Amino acid sequence: MELEKEIFSKGFDSFYNKAIVNILYTHGWLSNHLKSELDKSNITPQQYNVLRILRGQLPNPATINLLKERMLDKMSDASRIVDRLVQKELVKRSINKKDRRAVDIIITDKGLKLLETIQMETHVINILKNNLSEEEAKQLSDLLDKFRG
């Protein structure tokens, strides 16, 4: 559906203005889809992001700083997210053997099993496949890369 119809707008001052509003609107729309999928597993998008980073690190642990660097949402409080994941027994924390001031974080088997049950990629890919061809998806990705400079 066209953006103007979605947000009940009569129009925009320029296509640049419309593009910015469209990016923001689409971000919210996609975030709502992702959140509804993650709510089934009782985790937040930020927690999901941390679990995926930790799964990618296996068999090596990660530090809070590594998580901060790799997280999609740079404004997230990685320490607090890890605390919640520890409470849910999805990750464990241990003192780094080489640097006792550092803390190693690793995903647990329970965390890995939870990730296996979440159909996030399938859900999002189906949204894309239903609305864009593979070539259009590539073009969209290329344009977003170009937009960020």
C-alpha positions as CSV (number, residue, x, y, z in Angstrom):
1,M,0.0,0.0,0.0
2,E,1.2,3.5,-0.7
3,L,2.7,5.5,2.2
4,E,0.2,8.3,1.8
5,K,-2.7,6.0,2.2
6,E,-1.1,4.2,5.2
7,I,-0.4,7.4,7.1
8,F,-3.4,9.4,5.7
9,S,-1.2,12.1,4.2
10,K,-2.0,14.4,1.3
11,G,1.5,14.4,0.1
12,F,5.1,15.4,0.7
13,D,7.2,18.4,0.0
14,S,9.7,16.3,-1.9
15,F,10.6,12.8,-2.7
16,Y,13.5,13.1,-0.3
17,N,11.1,13.9,2.5
18,K,8.8,11.0,1.4
19,A,11.8,8.6,1.4
20,I,12.8,9.5,5.0
21,V,9.2,9.1,6.2
22,N,8.9,5.9,4.3
23,I,12.1,4.5,5.9
24,L,10.9,5.4,9.3
25,Y,7.4,4.0,8.8
26,T,8.8,0.8,7.3
27,H,11.2,0.4,10.2
28,G,8.2,0.6,12.6
29,W,6.1,-1.8,10.5
30,L,8.9,-4.4,10.2
31,S,9.8,-4.0,13.9
32,N,6.1,-4.8,14.9
33,H,6.2,-7.9,12.7
34,L,9.5,-9.0,14.3
35,K,8.3,-8.2,17.8
36,S,5.1,-10.2,17.4
37,E,7.2,-13.2,16.3
38,L,9.6,-12.9,19.3
39,D,6.8,-12.4,21.8
40,K,5.9,-16.1,21.3
41,S,9.4,-16.9,22.8
42,N,9.2,-14.2,25.5
43,I,12.3,-12.4,24.3
44,T,12.9,-8.9,23.0
45,P,14.4,-8.1,19.6
46,Q,17.6,-6.9,21.4
47,Q,17.8,-10.2,23.3
48,Y,17.3,-12.1,20.0
49,N,20.2,-10.0,18.5
50,V,22.5,-10.9,21.4
51,L,21.7,-14.6,21.2
52,R,22.4,-14.6,17.5
53,I,25.7,-12.9,18.0
54,L,26.7,-15.4,20.7
55,R,25.7,-18.3,18.5
56,G,27.9,-16.9,15.7
57,Q,30.8,-16.7,18.2
58,L,30.7,-20.4,19.2
59,P,32.8,-22.0,20.4
60,N,34.4,-18.7,21.6
61,P,32.8,-16.5,24.2
62,A,32.0,-12.8,23.7
63,T,32.6,-9.8,25.8
64,I,30.1,-7.0,26.5
65,N,32.2,-4.7,24.2
66,L,32.0,-7.2,21.4
67,L,28.3,-7.4,21.8
68,K,28.0,-3.6,21.7
69,E,30.0,-3.4,18.5
70,R,27.9,-6.0,16.7
71,M,24.4,-5.2,17.9
72,L,22.0,-3.7,15.4
73,D,20.6,-1.3,17.9
74,K,23.7,0.7,19.1
75,M,21.6,2.4,21.8
76,S,20.8,-0.8,23.6
77,D,22.3,-1.5,27.1
78,A,24.2,-4.7,26.4
79,S,25.0,-5.3,30.0
80,R,21.4,-5.2,31.1
81,I,20.3,-7.4,28.1
82,V,22.9,-10.0,29.2
83,D,21.6,-9.8,32.8
84,R,18.1,-10.7,31.6
85,L,19.4,-13.5,29.4
86,V,21.4,-14.9,32.3
87,Q,18.2,-14.9,34.4
88,K,16.4,-16.8,31.7
89,E,19.3,-19.3,31.6
90,L,19.9,-18.5,27.9
91,V,23.4,-17.4,28.4
92,K,26.1,-17.8,31.1
93,R,28.7,-15.4,32.3
94,S,32.2,-16.4,33.6
95,I,35.4,-14.6,34.5
96,N,37.9,-14.5,31.7
97,K,40.9,-16.7,32.5
98,K,43.4,-14.4,30.9
99,D,42.0,-11.1,32.2
100,R,40.2,-11.4,35.5
101,R,38.6,-7.9,35.0
102,A,36.9,-9.2,31.8
103,V,33.7,-11.2,31.7
104,D,33.1,-13.9,29.1
105,I,29.5,-14.5,27.9
106,I,28.5,-17.7,26.1
107,I,25.2,-19.0,24.8
108,T,23.8,-22.0,26.7
109,D,22.2,-25.1,25.1
110,K,18.8,-23.7,26.2
111,G,19.6,-20.5,24.3
112,L,20.6,-22.5,21.2
113,K,17.4,-24.5,21.4
114,L,15.3,-21.4,21.7
115,L,16.9,-19.9,18.6
116,E,16.1,-23.1,16.7
117,T,12.4,-22.6,17.6
118,I,12.2,-19.0,16.4
119,Q,11.1,-18.8,12.8
120,M,12.3,-15.2,12.4
121,E,14.2,-15.5,9.2
122,T,11.4,-17.5,7.6
123,H,8.8,-15.0,8.7
124,V,10.7,-12.0,7.4
125,I,11.9,-13.7,4.2
126,N,8.3,-14.6,3.4
127,I,7.2,-11.0,3.8
128,L,9.9,-10.0,1.4
129,K,9.2,-12.8,-1.1
130,N,5.5,-12.0,-1.1
131,N,6.2,-8.4,-2.0
132,L,9.6,-8.2,-3.9
133,S,11.4,-10.3,-6.5
134,E,14.9,-11.4,-5.6
135,E,16.3,-8.7,-7.9
136,E,14.2,-6.1,-6.2
137,A,15.4,-7.3,-2.8
138,K,19.0,-7.0,-4.0
139,Q,18.2,-3.5,-5.3
140,L,16.6,-2.5,-2.1
141,S,19.6,-3.7,-0.1
142,D,22.0,-1.9,-2.4
143,L,20.0,1.3,-2.1
144,L,20.0,1.1,1.7
145,D,23.8,0.5,1.7
146,K,24.2,3.5,-0.7
147,F,21.9,5.7,1.5
148,R,24.1,5.0,4.6
149,G,27.1,6.1,2.6
